[in-house]
Amino acid sequence: MGASEKLSAGMDKAKGKAEEAIGRVTGDDEKVAEGKAEQAKGDLKSAAERAKDAAKDVFDR
């Protein structure tokens, strides 16, 4: 996984966790849902990069 992609995925996850926490504290269910969605976006980016790296490893052999 490239450094910029890894950073982007990590930022999405962190932003999502923060949004979710703010939503929980303020009782804003919509903000909680937005936070969870942002975390899922980060997870998907991470998974895509891992798959890309795995495919690259297979073809580099």
Biopython code that builds the backbone (N, CA, C, O; Angstrom):
import numpy as np
from Bio.PDB.StructureBuilder import StructureBuilder

atoms = [
    (1, "MET", "N", (0.851, -1.165, 0.000)),
    (1, "MET", "CA", (0.000, 0.000, 0.000)),
    (1, "MET", "C", (0.892, 1.221, 0.000)),
    (1, "MET", "O", (1.825, 1.330, 0.795)),
    (2, "GLY", "N", (0.593, 2.134, -0.899)),
    (2, "GLY", "CA", (1.361, 3.362, -0.971)),
    (2, "GLY", "C", (1.120, 4.226, 0.255)),
    (2, "GLY", "O", (0.070, 4.149, 0.893)),
    (3, "ALA", "N", (2.098, 5.038, 0.567)),
    (3, "ALA", "CA", (2.014, 5.870, 1.769)),
    (3, "ALA", "C", (0.833, 6.833, 1.720)),
    (3, "ALA", "O", (0.142, 7.021, 2.721)),
    (4, "SER", "N", (0.601, 7.437, 0.570)),
    (4, "SER", "CA", (-0.497, 8.401, 0.490)),
    (4, "SER", "C", (-1.856, 7.711, 0.610)),
    (4, "SER", "O", (-2.773, 8.258, 1.224)),
    (5, "GLU", "N", (-1.994, 6.523, 0.034)),
    (5, "GLU", "CA", (-3.244, 5.789, 0.138)),
    (5, "GLU", "C", (-3.485, 5.327, 1.575)),
    (5, "GLU", "O", (-4.606, 5.375, 2.080)),
    (6, "LYS", "N", (-2.405, 4.878, 2.219)),
    (6, "LYS", "CA", (-2.508, 4.440, 3.604)),
    (6, "LYS", "C", (-2.906, 5.609, 4.501)),
    (6, "LYS", "O", (-3.743, 5.460, 5.390)),
    (7, "LEU", "N", (-2.307, 6.762, 4.265)),
    (7, "LEU", "CA", (-2.638, 7.954, 5.033)),
    (7, "LEU", "C", (-4.088, 8.358, 4.805)),
    (7, "LEU", "O", (-4.794, 8.701, 5.753)),
    (8, "SER", "N", (-4.529, 8.318, 3.566)),
    (8, "SER", "CA", (-5.909, 8.693, 3.229)),
    (8, "SER", "C", (-6.906, 7.768, 3.929)),
    (8, "SER", "O", (-7.899, 8.235, 4.488)),
    (9, "ALA", "N", (-6.650, 6.484, 3.901)),
    (9, "ALA", "CA", (-7.544, 5.522, 4.555)),
    (9, "ALA", "C", (-7.554, 5.753, 6.062)),
    (9, "ALA", "O", (-8.611, 5.716, 6.691)),
    (10, "GLY", "N", (-6.388, 5.990, 6.635)),
    (10, "GLY", "CA", (-6.295, 6.244, 8.071)),
    (10, "GLY", "C", (-7.008, 7.526, 8.474)),
    (10, "GLY", "O", (-7.643, 7.589, 9.526)),
    (11, "MET", "N", (-6.900, 8.543, 7.633)),
    (11, "MET", "CA", (-7.577, 9.815, 7.908)),
    (11, "MET", "C", (-9.092, 9.632, 7.864)),
    (11, "MET", "O", (-9.810, 10.182, 8.699)),
    (12, "ASP", "N", (-9.576, 8.865, 6.898)),
    (12, "ASP", "CA", (-11.017, 8.603, 6.817)),
    (12, "ASP", "C", (-11.501, 7.880, 8.068)),
    (12, "ASP", "O", (-12.549, 8.216, 8.621)),
    (13, "LYS", "N", (-10.735, 6.889, 8.511)),
    (13, "LYS", "CA", (-11.120, 6.138, 9.707)),
    (13, "LYS", "C", (-11.127, 7.042, 10.943)),
    (13, "LYS", "O", (-12.059, 6.998, 11.746)),
    (14, "ALA", "N", (-10.086, 7.857, 11.090)),
    (14, "ALA", "CA", (-9.996, 8.749, 12.248)),
    (14, "ALA", "C", (-11.114, 9.791, 12.234)),
    (14, "ALA", "O", (-11.732, 10.066, 13.262)),
    (15, "LYS", "N", (-11.365, 10.360, 11.068)),
    (15, "LYS", "CA", (-12.432, 11.352, 10.943)),
    (15, "LYS", "C", (-13.779, 10.710, 11.291)),
    (15, "LYS", "O", (-14.605, 11.315, 11.974)),
    (16, "GLY", "N", (-13.986, 9.504, 10.824)),
    (16, "GLY", "CA", (-15.232, 8.794, 11.108)),
    (16, "GLY", "C", (-15.410, 8.503, 12.582)),
    (16, "GLY", "O", (-16.507, 8.655, 13.119)),
    (17, "LYS", "N", (-14.334, 8.085, 13.245)),
    (17, "LYS", "CA", (-14.407, 7.812, 14.680)),
    (17, "LYS", "C", (-14.749, 9.086, 15.450)),
    (17, "LYS", "O", (-15.549, 9.067, 16.385)),
    (18, "ALA", "N", (-14.129, 10.191, 15.042)),
    (18, "ALA", "CA", (-14.407, 11.468, 15.700)),
    (18, "ALA", "C", (-15.859, 11.884, 15.484)),
    (18, "ALA", "O", (-16.540, 12.291, 16.425)),
    (19, "GLU", "N", (-16.326, 11.782, 14.250)),
    (19, "GLU", "CA", (-17.722, 12.140, 13.952)),
    (19, "GLU", "C", (-18.692, 11.275, 14.747)),
    (19, "GLU", "O", (-19.679, 11.770, 15.293)),
    (20, "GLU", "N", (-18.402, 9.985, 14.805)),
    (20, "GLU", "CA", (-19.271, 9.070, 15.537)),
    (20, "GLU", "C", (-19.299, 9.439, 17.027)),
    (20, "GLU", "O", (-20.363, 9.464, 17.645)),
    (21, "ALA", "N", (-18.134, 9.720, 17.589)),
    (21, "ALA", "CA", (-18.055, 10.094, 19.008)),
    (21, "ALA", "C", (-18.822, 11.384, 19.286)),
    (21, "ALA", "O", (-19.543, 11.476, 20.280)),
    (22, "ILE", "N", (-18.672, 12.370, 18.422)),
    (22, "ILE", "CA", (-19.401, 13.634, 18.592)),
    (22, "ILE", "C", (-20.903, 13.378, 18.518)),
    (22, "ILE", "O", (-21.675, 13.922, 19.308)),
    (23, "GLY", "N", (-21.305, 12.555, 17.574)),
    (23, "GLY", "CA", (-22.718, 12.225, 17.438)),
    (23, "GLY", "C", (-23.276, 11.535, 18.666)),
    (23, "GLY", "O", (-24.399, 11.812, 19.086)),
    (24, "ARG", "N", (-22.489, 10.635, 19.243)),
    (24, "ARG", "CA", (-22.939, 9.931, 20.447)),
    (24, "ARG", "C", (-23.069, 10.901, 21.625)),
    (24, "ARG", "O", (-24.039, 10.846, 22.382)),
    (25, "VAL", "N", (-22.088, 11.783, 21.768)),
    (25, "VAL", "CA", (-22.108, 12.732, 22.888)),
    (25, "VAL", "C", (-23.280, 13.706, 22.765)),
    (25, "VAL", "O", (-23.919, 14.045, 23.761)),
    (26, "THR", "N", (-23.554, 14.148, 21.553)),
    (26, "THR", "CA", (-24.616, 15.133, 21.344)),
    (26, "THR", "C", (-25.983, 14.502, 21.089)),
    (26, "THR", "O", (-26.990, 15.204, 21.002)),
    (27, "GLY", "N", (-26.014, 13.173, 20.971)),
    (27, "GLY", "CA", (-27.276, 12.490, 20.708)),
    (27, "GLY", "C", (-27.753, 12.648, 19.273)),
    (27, "GLY", "O", (-28.942, 12.505, 18.988)),
    (28, "ASP", "N", (-26.829, 12.942, 18.376)),
    (28, "ASP", "CA", (-27.154, 13.157, 16.962)),
    (28, "ASP", "C", (-26.948, 11.852, 16.198)),
    (28, "ASP", "O", (-25.829, 11.523, 15.804)),
    (29, "ASP", "N", (-28.039, 11.111, 15.994)),
    (29, "ASP", "CA", (-27.956, 9.812, 15.320)),
    (29, "ASP", "C", (-27.451, 9.935, 13.885)),
    (29, "ASP", "O", (-26.771, 9.040, 13.384)),
    (30, "GLU", "N", (-27.779, 11.030, 13.234)),
    (30, "GLU", "CA", (-27.315, 11.235, 11.854)),
    (30, "GLU", "C", (-25.787, 11.374, 11.815)),
    (30, "GLU", "O", (-25.130, 10.839, 10.921)),
    (31, "LYS", "N", (-25.235, 12.094, 12.788)),
    (31, "LYS", "CA", (-23.777, 12.268, 12.857)),
    (31, "LYS", "C", (-23.097, 10.929, 13.162)),
    (31, "LYS", "O", (-22.025, 10.640, 12.632)),
    (32, "VAL", "N", (-23.723, 10.119, 14.014)),
    (32, "VAL", "CA", (-23.193, 8.781, 14.304)),
    (32, "VAL", "C", (-23.139, 7.960, 13.023)),
    (32, "VAL", "O", (-22.133, 7.309, 12.740)),
    (33, "ALA", "N", (-24.223, 7.990, 12.248)),
    (33, "ALA", "CA", (-24.283, 7.242, 10.989)),
    (33, "ALA", "C", (-23.240, 7.755, 9.998)),
    (33, "ALA", "O", (-22.590, 6.967, 9.312)),
    (34, "GLU", "N", (-23.083, 9.084, 9.925)),
    (34, "GLU", "CA", (-22.070, 9.656, 9.029)),
    (34, "GLU", "C", (-20.670, 9.191, 9.437)),
    (34, "GLU", "O", (-19.842, 8.874, 8.583)),
    (35, "GLY", "N", (-20.416, 9.152, 10.726)),
    (35, "GLY", "CA", (-19.121, 8.692, 11.220)),
    (35, "GLY", "C", (-18.851, 7.250, 10.863)),
    (35, "GLY", "O", (-17.748, 6.895, 10.449)),
    (36, "LYS", "N", (-19.866, 6.420, 11.027)),
    (36, "LYS", "CA", (-19.706, 5.002, 10.676)),
    (36, "LYS", "C", (-19.473, 4.842, 9.178)),
    (36, "LYS", "O", (-18.680, 4.001, 8.756)),
    (37, "ALA", "N", (-20.161, 5.644, 8.382)),
    (37, "ALA", "CA", (-19.976, 5.584, 6.926)),
    (37, "ALA", "C", (-18.559, 6.005, 6.547)),
    (37, "ALA", "O", (-17.947, 5.400, 5.666)),
    (38, "GLU", "N", (-18.037, 7.029, 7.199)),
    (38, "GLU", "CA", (-16.676, 7.501, 6.920)),
    (38, "GLU", "C", (-15.649, 6.426, 7.298)),
    (38, "GLU", "O", (-14.661, 6.227, 6.591)),
    (39, "GLN", "N", (-15.891, 5.742, 8.409)),
    (39, "GLN", "CA", (-15.005, 4.650, 8.806)),
    (39, "GLN", "C", (-15.057, 3.513, 7.792)),
    (39, "GLN", "O", (-14.026, 2.931, 7.452)),
    (40, "ALA", "N", (-16.241, 3.201, 7.315)),
    (40, "ALA", "CA", (-16.390, 2.146, 6.304)),
    (40, "ALA", "C", (-15.653, 2.527, 5.027)),
    (40, "ALA", "O", (-15.043, 1.676, 4.380)),
    (41, "LYS", "N", (-15.709, 3.804, 4.666)),
    (41, "LYS", "CA", (-14.981, 4.293, 3.489)),
    (41, "LYS", "C", (-13.479, 4.048, 3.663)),
    (41, "LYS", "O", (-12.810, 3.605, 2.730)),
    (42, "GLY", "N", (-12.957, 4.331, 4.842)),
    (42, "GLY", "CA", (-11.545, 4.086, 5.117)),
    (42, "GLY", "C", (-11.204, 2.608, 5.065)),
    (42, "GLY", "O", (-10.152, 2.220, 4.556)),
    (43, "ASP", "N", (-12.105, 1.780, 5.599)),
    (43, "ASP", "CA", (-11.884, 0.330, 5.558)),
    (43, "ASP", "C", (-11.863, -0.185, 4.121)),
    (43, "ASP", "O", (-11.045, -1.035, 3.769)),
    (44, "LEU", "N", (-12.764, 0.336, 3.302)),
    (44, "LEU", "CA", (-12.795, -0.080, 1.894)),
    (44, "LEU", "C", (-11.524, 0.341, 1.155)),
    (44, "LEU", "O", (-10.990, -0.419, 0.347)),
    (45, "LYS", "N", (-11.050, 1.540, 1.431)),
    (45, "LYS", "CA", (-9.804, 1.998, 0.802)),
    (45, "LYS", "C", (-8.648, 1.087, 1.203)),
    (45, "LYS", "O", (-7.822, 0.717, 0.369)),
    (46, "SER", "N", (-8.595, 0.730, 2.483)),
    (46, "SER", "CA", (-7.532, -0.156, 2.958)),
    (46, "SER", "C", (-7.606, -1.517, 2.285)),
    (46, "SER", "O", (-6.591, -2.065, 1.856)),
    (47, "ALA", "N", (-8.817, -2.059, 2.197)),
    (47, "ALA", "CA", (-8.997, -3.370, 1.571)),
    (47, "ALA", "C", (-8.619, -3.328, 0.093)),
    (47, "ALA", "O", (-7.993, -4.259, -0.414)),
    (48, "ALA", "N", (-8.990, -2.270, -0.587)),
    (48, "ALA", "CA", (-8.655, -2.146, -2.008)),
    (48, "ALA", "C", (-7.144, -2.079, -2.203)),
    (48, "ALA", "O", (-6.606, -2.699, -3.120)),
    (49, "GLU", "N", (-6.471, -1.338, -1.354)),
    (49, "GLU", "CA", (-5.016, -1.237, -1.462)),
    (49, "GLU", "C", (-4.336, -2.565, -1.146)),
    (49, "GLU", "O", (-3.351, -2.929, -1.789)),
    (50, "ARG", "N", (-4.859, -3.291, -0.156)),
    (50, "ARG", "CA", (-4.288, -4.613, 0.153)),
    (50, "ARG", "C", (-4.471, -5.559, -1.023)),
    (50, "ARG", "O", (-3.568, -6.327, -1.353)),
    (51, "ALA", "N", (-5.637, -5.505, -1.654)),
    (51, "ALA", "CA", (-5.893, -6.364, -2.818)),
    (51, "ALA", "C", (-4.968, -5.989, -3.970)),
    (51, "ALA", "O", (-4.444, -6.858, -4.668)),
    (52, "LYS", "N", (-4.775, -4.691, -4.160)),
    (52, "LYS", "CA", (-3.884, -4.218, -5.223)),
    (52, "LYS", "C", (-2.451, -4.686, -4.956)),
    (52, "LYS", "O", (-1.752, -5.116, -5.873)),
    (53, "ASP", "N", (-2.021, -4.599, -3.700)),
    (53, "ASP", "CA", (-0.676, -5.051, -3.342)),
    (53, "ASP", "C", (-0.524, -6.561, -3.539)),
    (53, "ASP", "O", (0.510, -7.031, -4.014)),
    (54, "ALA", "N", (-1.560, -7.312, -3.169)),
    (54, "ALA", "CA", (-1.509, -8.767, -3.330)),
    (54, "ALA", "C", (-1.423, -9.142, -4.801)),
    (54, "ALA", "O", (-0.665, -10.038, -5.173)),
    (55, "ALA", "N", (-2.188, -8.469, -5.627)),
    (55, "ALA", "CA", (-2.149, -8.749, -7.065)),
    (55, "ALA", "C", (-0.781, -8.401, -7.643)),
    (55, "ALA", "O", (-0.250, -9.124, -8.486)),
    (56, "LYS", "N", (-0.222, -7.296, -7.183)),
    (56, "LYS", "CA", (1.103, -6.890, -7.654)),
    (56, "LYS", "C", (2.142, -7.933, -7.269)),
    (56, "LYS", "O", (3.018, -8.267, -8.066)),
    (57, "ASP", "N", (2.042, -8.454, -6.030)),
    (57, "ASP", "CA", (2.975, -9.479, -5.566)),
    (57, "ASP", "C", (2.889, -10.739, -6.432)),
    (57, "ASP", "O", (3.911, -11.357, -6.732)),
    (58, "VAL", "N", (1.689, -11.115, -6.825)),
    (58, "VAL", "CA", (1.500, -12.313, -7.646)),
    (58, "VAL", "C", (2.147, -12.110, -9.016)),
    (58, "VAL", "O", (2.826, -13.002, -9.525)),
    (59, "PHE", "N", (1.938, -10.954, -9.600)),
    (59, "PHE", "CA", (2.474, -10.712, -10.938)),
    (59, "PHE", "C", (3.960, -10.373, -10.961)),
    (59, "PHE", "O", (4.603, -10.451, -12.008)),
    (60, "ASP", "N", (4.505, -9.996, -9.804)),
    (60, "ASP", "CA", (5.936, -9.696, -9.728)),
    (60, "ASP", "C", (6.791, -10.937, -9.559)),
    (60, "ASP", "O", (8.017, -10.849, -9.609)),
    (61, "ARG", "N", (6.179, -12.077, -9.364)),
    (61, "ARG", "CA", (6.941, -13.312, -9.140)),
    (61, "ARG", "C", (7.528, -13.829, -10.402)),
    (61, "ARG", "O", (8.200, -14.861, -10.393)),
]
sb = StructureBuilder()
sb.init_structure("model")
sb.init_model(0)
sb.init_chain("A")
sb.init_seg("    ")
for serial, (resi, resn, name, xyz) in enumerate(atoms, 1):
    if name == "N":
        sb.init_residue(resn, " ", resi, " ")
    sb.init_atom(name, np.array(xyz, "f"), 0.0, 1.0, " ", f" {name:<3s}", serial, name[0])
structure = sb.get_structure()
